[in-house]
Amino acid sequence: MAAVLRRLLVPICSRWRPVAVPLKHRVLHRAGAPLLAKGSRSPAACSRAESRWQHTQVGGSVEVDMKRLEGQDEGIVEVLMCRHQARNALGHVFVSQMRELVSTLSSDSAVRVVIFRSLVPGVFCAGADLKERALMNNSQSDLFVHGLRSLMTQIASLPTPTIAAMDGVALGGGLELALACDLRTASHSAQMGLIETTRGLLPGAGGSQRLPRMVGVTLAKELIFTGRRVGGQTALEMGLVNRAVEANQTGDAAYKEALALAREILPQAPVAVRLAKEAINRGVEVDIGSAMAIERMCYARVIPTRDRKEGMAAFIEKRPPRYIGE
């Protein structure tokens, strides 16, 4: 047992290796900066490659993966949660793999929309891995939850629009992950809630702060104090999700709705969308006067872009715009 405990406490990233990919697709990392291997293509070209990023624990399996859509959907990236045996519970390996993928996405200018979805039937994310948490002492537990909070902030800070597609259970940290996204879709059969008070805890990965900002203080207090779970339709009425749809036989109705939403965002000017997100996110945290100043600064940054000129030209010439993200 002592040996098992020591192994669990070793930083997970030290036991990782990237899955091997052909040299022409490989990206090497040194001191946090990506360096292309000799003979490889540019980062933008790699983002369109058929190969996808995969990270795995040595001797273990991939718990979080990435898929870049192609063709007319190029620019949409899916973050795939696939920890089947533990219902996507937020364990060490899952969190570490998610953090590395999100870090990759944050610096990729080819990404225009990110969809977080689950490949585990009936589950988005079941929340904390209580089996792992039971092996931690108080200090270790505090550090791990701090890491979770940091991950959710990292997701919320992605420059591109993010969508959580909830086709199943999203509880505790699972709902906090969805709350860190810009938009949410849910099937009517989905169940979601911040249930930490039923386990002697409180939401610790941003839920106690993001939920009130989303649904209002009094409703958030009711949901957190009671640990209540709500379905997709009720979540829509509360303003907790943007769209709710009937479940389908394949169990991916919320994902299909998220993809449809991503396709509505995809044709818009990428720089303008990113700056709009920045203006909103920064503006809601300050007084209205300061928020107006933030809007002005973001607007000033979009004026010299080639996309703005293209948008004006397309309007005058009565044709669809062709945005390039510059």
C-alpha positions in Angstrom: 0.0 0.0 0.0 2.8 2.4 0.8 4.3 1.8 -2.7 0.9 2.5 -4.3 0.6 5.8 -2.3 4.0 6.9 -3.3 3.2 6.2 -7.0 0.0 8.2 -6.8 1.8 11.2 -5.3 4.4 11.4 -8.1 3.5 14.2 -10.5 1.6 12.6 -13.3 3.3 14.7 -16.0 6.5 13.0 -15.1 5.0 9.7 -16.2 3.7 10.8 -19.5 4.9 10.5 -23.0 3.3 11.7 -26.3 2.0 9.0 -28.5 4.4 8.5 -31.4 3.3 10.2 -34.7 5.1 10.3 -38.1 8.1 12.6 -38.0 6.5 15.0 -40.5 3.6 15.6 -38.1 5.7 15.7 -34.9 6.0 18.8 -32.8 8.8 18.9 -30.3 8.7 20.9 -27.1 11.7 22.6 -25.4 11.3 24.8 -22.4 7.6 25.1 -23.1 8.0 26.4 -26.7 7.0 24.2 -29.7 9.8 23.5 -32.2 9.0 21.9 -35.5 11.0 18.7 -36.2 13.2 18.9 -39.3 11.2 18.5 -42.5 7.8 19.1 -40.8 5.2 21.5 -41.8 4.2 24.8 -40.2 2.0 24.9 -37.1 -1.0 26.0 -39.1 -0.5 23.0 -41.5 0.0 20.6 -38.6 -3.4 21.9 -37.2 -5.0 20.5 -40.4 -3.2 17.2 -40.4 -5.1 14.0 -40.1 -3.1 13.1 -37.1 -4.3 14.5 -33.7 -2.7 15.3 -30.5 -2.8 12.4 -28.0 -1.2 12.3 -24.5 -1.1 9.2 -22.4 0.3 7.9 -19.2 3.1 5.4 -19.8 1.5 2.0 -19.8 -2.0 3.6 -19.5 -4.7 4.9 -21.7 -5.7 8.3 -23.1 -8.4 9.9 -20.9 -8.7 13.2 -22.8 -8.1 13.5 -26.6 -8.5 16.0 -29.3 -10.1 15.9 -32.8 -9.7 18.6 -35.4 -12.6 18.7 -37.8 -11.9 19.1 -41.5 -13.5 20.3 -44.8 -16.2 23.0 -44.2 -15.8 22.5 -40.4 -12.1 23.3 -40.4 -11.4 25.5 -37.4 -13.7 23.5 -35.1 -11.8 21.4 -32.5 -13.4 18.8 -30.2 -12.0 18.0 -26.8 -13.0 14.4 -26.2 -13.3 13.1 -22.6 -13.0 9.4 -22.7 -12.2 8.0 -19.2 -14.8 5.2 -19.6 -14.1 3.2 -16.5 -14.5 6.2 -14.2 -17.2 8.2 -15.9 -14.8 11.0 -16.8 -14.1 11.6 -13.1 -11.5 14.3 -12.5 -8.5 12.3 -11.5 -4.8 13.2 -11.7 -4.2 11.8 -15.2 -7.5 13.2 -16.6 -6.7 16.7 -15.2 -3.1 16.7 -16.4 -4.1 15.6 -19.9 -6.8 18.2 -20.1 -4.5 20.9 -18.9 -1.9 20.1 -21.6 -4.5 20.0 -24.4 -6.1 23.3 -23.3 -2.6 24.8 -23.2 -2.0 23.7 -26.8 -5.3 25.1 -28.0 -4.7 28.5 -26.3 -1.8 29.3 -28.6 -3.2 27.8 -31.8 -4.5 30.6 -34.1 -6.1 28.0 -36.5 -8.7 27.1 -33.8 -12.0 29.1 -34.1 -14.4 27.2 -31.9 -13.8 24.4 -29.2 -16.4 21.9 -28.3 -16.0 19.9 -25.0 -17.8 16.6 -25.3 -17.8 13.1 -23.8 -17.4 9.8 -25.5 -18.7 8.0 -22.4 -22.4 7.1 -22.9 -24.8 8.9 -20.5 -22.0 11.0 -18.9 -20.5 14.4 -19.5 -18.3 14.4 -16.4 -19.2 12.8 -13.1 -17.1 15.2 -11.0 -14.3 14.4 -8.6 -12.5 11.1 -8.5 -13.4 10.2 -4.9 -11.3 7.1 -4.8 -8.2 9.1 -5.5 -9.3 11.9 -3.1 -9.7 9.3 -0.3 -5.9 8.6 -0.5 -4.9 12.2 -0.1 -4.3 14.0 3.2 -5.7 17.5 3.8 -2.7 19.3 2.3 -2.7 17.1 -0.8 -6.4 17.5 -1.3 -6.2 21.3 -1.0 -3.4 21.4 -3.6 -5.3 19.1 -6.0 -8.5 21.2 -5.8 -6.4 24.3 -6.4 -5.1 22.6 -9.5 -8.7 21.9 -10.6 -9.6 25.6 -10.0 -6.6 26.6 -12.1 -7.7 24.2 -14.9 -11.2 25.7 -15.1 -9.7 29.2 -15.2 -7.4 28.0 -18.0 -10.5 26.8 -20.0 -12.4 30.0 -19.3 -9.4 32.0 -20.5 -9.2 30.3 -23.9 -9.4 33.1 -26.5 -11.8 31.3 -28.8 -15.5 30.5 -28.1 -16.0 27.3 -26.1 -19.1 25.1 -26.0 -19.9 22.3 -23.5 -22.1 19.6 -24.9 -23.8 17.8 -22.0 -25.4 14.5 -23.2 -25.5 13.1 -19.7 -24.6 13.6 -16.1 -22.6 16.7 -15.2 -22.1 16.9 -11.5 -19.9 18.8 -9.2 -16.6 19.4 -11.0 -18.2 18.2 -14.2 -20.7 21.0 -14.1 -17.9 23.4 -13.1 -16.1 22.4 -16.3 -19.2 23.2 -18.3 -19.6 26.6 -16.4 -16.1 27.5 -17.5 -17.1 27.3 -21.1 -18.8 30.2 -22.9 -21.8 28.3 -24.1 -23.6 25.1 -23.1 -26.0 22.7 -24.8 -27.8 19.9 -23.0 -30.2 17.0 -23.8 -33.4 17.0 -21.9 -32.3 13.8 -20.2 -29.0 15.3 -18.9 -28.7 15.8 -15.2 -26.5 18.6 -13.8 -25.9 20.1 -10.4 -23.3 21.4 -7.9 -23.8 18.6 -5.4 -20.8 19.2 -3.2 -22.8 20.1 -0.1 -24.2 16.6 -0.1 -20.6 15.3 0.3 -19.7 17.7 3.1 -17.9 20.2 0.7 -18.6 23.3 -1.3 -17.9 23.9 -5.0 -14.2 24.4 -5.2 -13.3 24.7 -8.9 -15.1 28.0 -9.6 -18.7 26.9 -9.3 -19.5 29.0 -6.3 -18.5 32.1 -8.3 -19.5 31.3 -11.9 -23.0 29.9 -11.2 -24.2 33.2 -9.4 -22.9 35.2 -12.4 -24.9 33.0 -14.7 -28.2 32.4 -13.1 -28.3 35.1 -10.3 -27.2 35.0 -6.7 -30.4 33.8 -5.0 -31.0 30.9 -7.5 -27.4 29.9 -7.3 -27.6 29.8 -3.5 -30.7 27.6 -3.6 -29.0 25.2 -6.0 -25.8 25.0 -4.1 -27.4 24.9 -0.6 -29.7 22.0 -1.6 -27.3 20.2 -3.9 -30.2 19.9 -6.3 -29.9 18.2 -9.7 -31.8 19.6 -12.7 -32.5 18.3 -16.1 -31.8 20.0 -19.5 -35.1 21.7 -19.9 -35.1 23.2 -16.4 -31.5 24.3 -16.9 -32.6 26.1 -20.1 -35.3 27.9 -18.2 -32.8 28.9 -15.5 -30.4 30.3 -18.0 -27.8 27.6 -17.1 -27.6 26.3 -20.6 -28.1 28.1 -24.0 -29.9 25.3 -25.8 -31.7 22.2 -24.7 -32.8 19.4 -27.1 -34.7 16.1 -26.9 -32.4 13.1 -26.4 -31.8 10.9 -29.4 -31.2 7.2 -29.8 -27.5 7.7 -30.4 -27.1 9.7 -27.2 -25.4 12.7 -28.8 -28.2 15.2 -29.3 -26.5 17.9 -27.2 -23.3 17.4 -29.2 -25.1 17.8 -32.5 -26.7 21.0 -31.2 -23.3 22.2 -30.1 -21.9 21.4 -33.5 -24.7 23.4 -35.2 -23.9 26.3 -32.9 -20.2 26.1 -33.7 -21.1 26.2 -37.4 -23.0 29.4 -36.8 -19.9 31.0 -35.2 -17.3 29.6 -37.7 -18.1 31.9 -40.6 -17.7 35.1 -38.5 -14.5 37.1 -38.4 -12.1 35.2 -36.0 -10.3 38.3 -34.6 -13.6 40.1 -34.0 -15.1 37.1 -32.2 -12.0 36.7 -30.0 -12.0 40.4 -29.1 -15.7 40.4 -28.5 -15.2 37.5 -26.0 -12.4 39.5 -24.3 -14.5 42.6 -24.1 -17.4 40.7 -22.5 -15.4 38.6 -20.1 -13.3 41.6 -18.8 -16.2 44.0 -18.9 -18.6 42.0 -16.7 -16.1 42.1 -13.9 -15.8 45.9 -13.6 -18.1 48.9 -13.3 -19.8 50.1 -16.5 -17.4 53.1 -17.0 -14.4 50.8 -16.9 -16.2 48.3 -19.1 -16.8 50.9 -21.8 -13.1 51.7 -21.8 -12.3 48.0 -22.3 -14.8 47.8 -25.2 -13.0 50.8 -26.7 -9.6 49.2 -26.4 -10.9 46.0 -28.0 -12.6 47.9 -30.8 -9.4 49.8 -31.5 -7.5 46.6 -32.0 -10.0 45.3 -34.6 -10.0 48.4 -36.7 -6.6 47.8 -38.5 -7.3 44.1 -39.3 -7.6 42.8 -42.8 -10.8 41.0 -41.8 -12.5 44.3 -41.0 -11.7 45.7 -44.4 -12.9 42.4 -46.0 -16.1 42.7 -44.1 -16.7 46.2 -45.4 -15.8 45.3 -48.9 -18.0 42.2 -48.9 -21.0 44.3 -47.7 -20.5 46.9 -50.5 -20.0 44.2 -53.1 -22.9 42.2 -51.9 -21.0 38.9 -51.5 -20.1 36.6 -48.6 -17.0 37.7 -46.7 -13.8 35.6 -46.8 -12.2 36.1 -43.4 -8.6 34.9 -42.9 -8.2 35.7 -39.2 -5.8 38.7 -39.7 
